[in-house]
Amino acid sequence: MRRSIKKVAAGLLATMMIGTMLTGCGGGNKKDSGSSKKETSEINIGFSQVGAESDWRVANTKSMKSALTAKNGFKLSFADAQQKQENQTKAVREFITQGVDVIAIAPVTETGWETVLKEAKKADIPVITVDRQIKTSDDSLITAWVGSDFKKEGVKAAEWLIKEKGKEKGDVNIAVLQGTIGSSAEIGRTKGFKEGIKDQKNFKIIASQTGEFTQAKGQEVMESFLKQNKDIDVVVAQNDNMAFGAIDALKAAGKTPGKDVTIISFDAIKAALKKVQSGEINAEFECNPLHGPRVAELAKKIMKGEKVDKIQYVDEQVFTKDNTTKEVINKRAY
């Protein structure tokens, strides 16, 4: 039983006991009119965000804050982990101490959460994970997850590349800028892409290293790739900010992004779609950051005691120069 329901039950029991005593003392049969249900009052929710390492993450934070407002029935406690899991663990423990109704986490990595999530479960606080997933030995520690099918994104990228370069006779040399190692996005996109190209004997991943989802690190790693490998045909950047860094590095090396080197990226933020339109990025695989409304809806249902699906995928699409118009870009919310 959820904490809110427990509180109501405790209140009703106390009221019944008081009513019984009053009846024995000549107090009559007055019904309690002061009890209230949690679903009609403010929901206290604590949200631990990875940080602000990318434009995508900033849009994700904005979506969460916009949905979890007092006007929408929420009291939000927000904690920026600055990309450190220890900060997230500390924040979750603080949420538990505060006695929030729901905890939401956009985790830095998938593992290392068992202990603190058991503490949340002991406190009877449901946990919703956002964007990246958490792996635990006890499935009940997570109530629901909202995010993207990262492996499917990787598979889609592989399928697109096979259509574009699958018939080439020579080797297709691929460099991969991975996201934060151990994060759901990195794991899923890496696995999906590798599985997708496994039957293409001429596709060779000649370099792979984390760019930590940041533009500066993406540029640094791409510069290193170019020093070690003269013939890079394709760059797969696991987010847009790393793609921007790779583009800067390629230009500095005298190469034309999108022409001399095929660029594949993930997220599809507005700035990246402009580069698709200009031809600097060849294909964008959307990762929708607007999770706030879905999280708000889930939190309300959970607090009412309603059953919710554990996996909540968001809708996404693929962008190339053919379908990336000025109108599409202008309508983009992130």
C-alpha positions as CSV (number, residue, x, y, z in Angstrom):
1,M,0.0,0.0,0.0
2,R,1.4,3.4,-0.9
3,R,2.4,5.8,1.8
4,S,-0.5,8.2,1.0
5,I,-3.0,5.4,1.5
6,K,-1.3,4.4,4.7
7,K,-1.6,7.9,6.0
8,V,-5.3,8.1,5.2
9,A,-5.9,4.7,6.8
10,A,-4.1,5.7,9.9
11,G,-6.1,8.9,10.1
12,L,-9.4,7.1,9.7
13,L,-8.5,4.6,12.4
14,A,-7.7,7.4,14.8
15,T,-10.9,9.1,14.0
16,M,-12.9,5.9,14.6
17,M,-11.3,5.4,18.0
18,I,-12.0,9.0,19.0
19,G,-15.6,8.7,17.8
20,T,-16.1,5.6,19.9
21,M,-14.8,7.3,23.0
22,L,-17.0,10.3,22.4
23,T,-20.1,8.1,21.9
24,G,-19.4,6.5,25.3
25,C,-19.2,9.9,26.9
26,G,-22.4,11.2,25.3
27,G,-20.6,12.8,22.3
28,G,-23.0,11.4,19.7
29,N,-22.3,9.9,16.3
30,K,-20.5,12.7,14.5
31,K,-18.7,11.7,11.3
32,D,-15.2,12.8,10.7
33,S,-15.0,15.6,8.2
34,G,-11.4,16.5,8.5
35,S,-9.7,13.6,6.8
36,S,-8.3,14.1,3.2
37,K,-6.9,11.9,0.5
38,K,-3.4,12.3,-0.8
39,E,-4.5,12.4,-4.4
40,T,-6.3,15.7,-3.9
41,S,-3.3,17.4,-2.2
42,E,0.2,18.3,-3.2
43,I,2.6,15.5,-4.2
44,N,6.1,16.0,-2.9
45,I,8.6,14.7,-5.5
46,G,12.4,14.6,-5.3
47,F,14.2,14.6,-8.7
48,S,18.0,13.8,-9.0
49,Q,19.3,14.9,-12.4
50,V,22.6,13.8,-13.9
51,G,23.8,17.3,-14.5
52,A,23.8,19.8,-17.3
53,E,26.4,18.2,-19.6
54,S,24.6,18.6,-22.8
55,D,21.8,20.6,-24.5
56,W,19.7,17.5,-24.3
57,R,20.1,17.3,-20.6
58,V,19.2,21.0,-20.2
59,A,16.0,20.4,-22.2
60,N,15.2,17.3,-20.0
61,T,15.6,19.3,-16.8
62,K,13.4,22.1,-18.2
63,S,10.7,19.6,-19.1
64,M,10.7,18.1,-15.7
65,K,10.6,21.4,-13.9
66,S,7.8,22.7,-16.2
67,A,5.6,19.7,-15.5
68,L,6.3,19.2,-11.7
69,T,4.9,22.6,-10.6
70,A,2.7,23.7,-7.8
71,K,0.0,24.6,-10.4
72,N,0.1,21.0,-11.5
73,G,-0.1,19.7,-8.0
74,F,3.5,19.1,-7.1
75,K,6.2,20.3,-4.7
76,L,9.5,19.6,-6.4
77,S,12.9,19.2,-4.7
78,F,15.6,19.3,-7.4
79,A,19.2,18.1,-7.1
80,D,21.9,18.5,-9.8
81,A,24.4,15.6,-9.4
82,Q,27.0,17.3,-11.6
83,Q,27.6,13.9,-13.3
84,K,28.7,12.2,-10.0
85,Q,26.8,9.2,-8.8
86,E,27.9,9.8,-5.2
87,N,26.0,13.1,-5.4
88,Q,22.9,11.3,-6.6
89,T,23.0,8.8,-3.8
90,K,23.3,11.6,-1.2
91,A,20.4,13.4,-2.8
92,V,18.2,10.3,-2.8
93,R,19.0,9.8,0.9
94,E,18.0,13.4,1.6
95,F,14.7,12.9,-0.2
96,I,14.0,9.9,2.0
97,T,14.8,11.9,5.1
98,Q,12.5,14.7,3.9
99,G,9.7,12.1,3.5
100,V,8.9,12.9,-0.1
101,D,6.0,10.9,-1.8
102,V,7.9,10.0,-5.0
103,I,11.5,9.9,-6.0
104,A,12.6,10.4,-9.7
105,I,16.2,9.7,-10.8
106,A,18.0,10.3,-14.1
107,P,20.9,8.1,-13.2
108,V,24.6,8.7,-14.1
109,T,25.1,4.9,-14.6
110,E,23.0,1.7,-14.4
111,T,24.7,0.0,-11.5
112,G,25.5,0.8,-7.9
113,W,22.0,1.7,-6.8
114,E,20.9,-1.4,-4.8
115,T,21.6,-0.1,-1.3
116,V,19.9,3.3,-1.5
117,L,17.0,2.0,-3.5
118,K,16.4,-0.6,-0.7
119,E,16.3,2.3,1.7
120,A,13.7,4.0,-0.4
121,K,11.6,0.8,-0.6
122,K,11.8,0.4,3.2
123,A,10.5,4.0,3.5
124,D,7.7,3.0,1.1
125,I,8.7,5.6,-1.5
126,P,8.1,4.7,-5.1
127,V,11.0,5.4,-7.5
128,I,10.6,6.5,-11.2
129,T,13.8,6.4,-13.3
130,V,14.1,8.9,-16.2
131,D,16.1,8.6,-19.4
132,R,18.8,6.1,-18.3
133,Q,17.9,2.8,-16.6
134,I,19.0,1.2,-13.4
135,K,19.9,-2.5,-13.0
136,T,19.0,-4.2,-9.7
137,S,18.6,-7.7,-8.5
138,D,15.2,-6.8,-7.1
139,D,12.8,-5.6,-9.8
140,S,10.4,-4.1,-7.2
141,L,12.9,-1.4,-6.3
142,I,11.9,0.5,-9.4
143,T,8.2,1.4,-9.9
144,A,8.5,2.7,-13.5
145,W,11.0,3.9,-16.1
146,V,10.4,6.6,-18.7
147,G,12.8,7.0,-21.6
148,S,14.1,5.9,-25.0
149,D,14.8,2.5,-26.5
150,F,18.6,3.1,-26.8
151,K,19.4,-0.2,-28.4
152,K,16.7,0.4,-31.1
153,E,18.3,3.8,-31.8
154,G,21.6,2.0,-32.4
155,V,20.0,-0.5,-34.7
156,K,18.3,2.2,-36.7
157,A,21.6,4.0,-37.1
158,A,23.2,0.8,-38.4
159,E,20.4,0.2,-40.8
160,W,20.7,3.7,-42.2
161,L,24.4,3.4,-42.7
162,I,24.0,0.0,-44.5
163,K,21.6,1.6,-46.9
164,E,24.1,4.5,-47.5
165,K,27.4,2.6,-47.6
166,G,26.6,-1.1,-47.6
167,K,27.3,-1.6,-51.3
168,E,30.7,0.0,-51.2
169,K,33.5,-2.4,-52.2
170,G,36.3,-1.2,-49.9
171,D,36.4,-1.0,-46.2
172,V,34.2,1.5,-44.4
173,N,36.2,2.8,-41.4
174,I,34.1,3.9,-38.5
175,A,35.0,5.9,-35.4
176,V,32.7,5.9,-32.5
177,L,32.4,8.6,-29.9
178,Q,30.8,6.8,-27.0
179,G,28.8,8.5,-24.2
180,T,29.5,8.1,-20.5
181,I,30.6,4.4,-20.1
182,G,28.0,2.4,-18.2
183,S,25.1,4.7,-19.0
184,S,22.0,3.2,-20.6
185,A,22.4,5.4,-23.6
186,E,26.0,4.3,-24.2
187,I,25.3,0.6,-23.6
188,G,22.2,0.5,-25.8
189,R,23.5,2.5,-28.7
190,T,26.8,0.7,-28.7
191,K,25.2,-2.7,-28.6
192,G,22.5,-1.9,-31.1
193,F,24.9,-0.4,-33.6
194,K,27.4,-3.3,-33.3
195,E,24.7,-5.9,-33.7
196,G,23.2,-4.0,-36.7
197,I,26.5,-4.0,-38.7
198,K,27.8,-7.4,-37.7
199,D,27.0,-8.9,-41.1
200,Q,28.7,-6.1,-43.0
201,K,32.2,-7.5,-43.4
202,N,33.5,-4.3,-44.9
203,F,32.4,-2.2,-41.9
204,K,35.3,-1.7,-39.5
205,I,35.1,0.1,-36.2
206,I,38.7,1.3,-36.1
207,A,38.4,3.6,-33.1
208,S,36.1,3.9,-30.1
209,Q,36.4,6.0,-27.0
210,T,34.1,7.9,-24.6
211,G,33.6,11.6,-25.2
212,E,31.5,11.8,-22.0
213,F,28.6,13.3,-23.8
214,T,30.3,16.8,-23.9
215,Q,31.4,18.9,-26.8
216,A,34.8,19.7,-25.5
217,K,35.7,16.0,-24.8
218,G,34.1,15.0,-28.1
219,Q,36.4,17.4,-29.9
220,E,39.5,16.2,-27.9
221,V,38.8,12.6,-28.7
222,M,38.1,13.2,-32.3
223,E,41.4,15.1,-32.7
224,S,43.1,12.0,-31.2
225,F,41.3,9.7,-33.6
226,L,42.4,11.8,-36.6
227,K,46.1,11.7,-35.5
228,Q,46.0,7.9,-35.2
229,N,43.8,7.2,-38.2
230,K,44.0,9.1,-41.5
231,D,41.2,7.2,-43.2
232,I,38.0,7.7,-41.2
233,D,34.9,7.4,-43.3
234,V,32.2,7.6,-40.7
235,V,31.8,9.1,-37.2
236,V,29.1,7.8,-34.9
237,A,28.6,10.3,-32.1
238,Q,26.3,9.1,-29.4
239,N,25.0,12.5,-28.7
240,D,24.8,15.9,-30.5
241,N,27.3,17.8,-28.3
242,M,30.0,15.2,-29.1
243,A,29.0,15.5,-32.8
244,F,29.6,19.2,-32.6
245,G,33.0,18.6,-31.1
246,A,33.8,16.1,-33.8
247,I,32.7,18.5,-36.6
248,D,35.1,21.2,-35.1
249,A,37.9,18.7,-35.1
250,L,37.3,17.6,-38.7
251,K,37.2,21.2,-39.9
252,A,40.4,22.0,-38.2
253,A,42.0,19.0,-39.9
254,G,40.9,20.3,-43.3
255,K,38.0,17.8,-43.8
256,T,34.4,18.6,-44.7
257,P,31.9,17.1,-42.2
258,G,29.0,15.4,-43.9
259,K,30.9,15.0,-47.2
260,D,34.5,13.8,-46.6
261,V,33.3,12.0,-43.4
262,T,29.7,10.8,-42.8
263,I,28.4,12.0,-39.5
264,I,25.7,10.1,-37.5
265,S,24.4,11.5,-34.3
266,F,21.8,11.0,-31.6
267,D,19.4,13.4,-29.8
268,A,18.2,15.6,-32.6
269,I,18.2,18.9,-30.8
270,K,17.4,22.0,-32.8
271,A,21.0,23.0,-33.3
272,A,21.8,19.6,-34.6
273,L,18.9,19.6,-37.1
274,K,20.3,22.9,-38.5
275,K,23.5,21.0,-39.2
276,V,21.5,18.2,-40.9
277,Q,19.8,20.9,-43.1
278,S,23.2,22.4,-43.9
279,G,24.7,18.9,-44.6
280,E,27.3,18.8,-41.8
281,I,25.4,15.9,-40.1
282,N,24.0,13.2,-42.4
283,A,21.6,11.4,-40.0
284,E,20.0,12.3,-36.7
285,F,18.4,9.7,-34.5
286,E,16.0,11.3,-32.1
287,C,16.1,10.9,-28.3
288,N,13.2,12.8,-26.9
289,P,14.0,14.6,-23.7
290,L,10.5,15.9,-22.9
291,H,9.8,13.4,-20.1
292,G,8.2,15.8,-17.6
293,P,4.5,15.3,-18.5
294,R,4.9,11.5,-18.5
295,V,6.6,11.5,-15.1
296,A,3.9,13.8,-13.7
297,E,1.2,11.5,-15.0
298,L,2.8,8.5,-13.6
299,A,3.4,10.1,-10.2
300,K,-0.3,11.0,-9.9
301,K,-1.4,7.5,-10.9
302,I,1.0,5.9,-8.4
303,M,-0.2,8.1,-5.6
304,K,-3.8,7.1,-6.3
305,G,-2.7,3.4,-6.0
306,E,-3.2,2.8,-9.7
307,K,-1.2,0.1,-11.6
308,V,1.3,1.5,-14.2
309,D,3.4,-0.1,-16.9
310,K,6.9,-0.5,-15.7
311,I,8.4,0.4,-19.1
312,Q,7.3,3.7,-20.7
313,Y,8.9,4.4,-24.1
314,V,8.7,7.8,-25.7
315,D,8.0,8.3,-29.5
316,E,11.0,9.2,-31.7
317,Q,12.0,9.6,-35.3
318,V,14.9,9.8,-37.8
319,F,16.0,13.0,-39.4
320,T,17.9,13.4,-42.7
321,K,18.2,16.3,-45.1
322,D,15.1,15.0,-46.9
323,N,12.7,15.5,-44.0
324,T,14.5,18.3,-42.0
325,T,12.7,21.5,-43.1
326,K,12.8,25.0,-41.7
327,E,9.3,24.4,-40.4
328,V,10.4,21.2,-38.5
329,I,13.3,23.0,-36.9
330,N,11.2,26.0,-35.9
331,K,8.6,23.8,-34.2
332,R,11.3,22.0,-32.2
333,A,10.8,22.4,-28.5
334,Y,14.5,21.7,-27.7
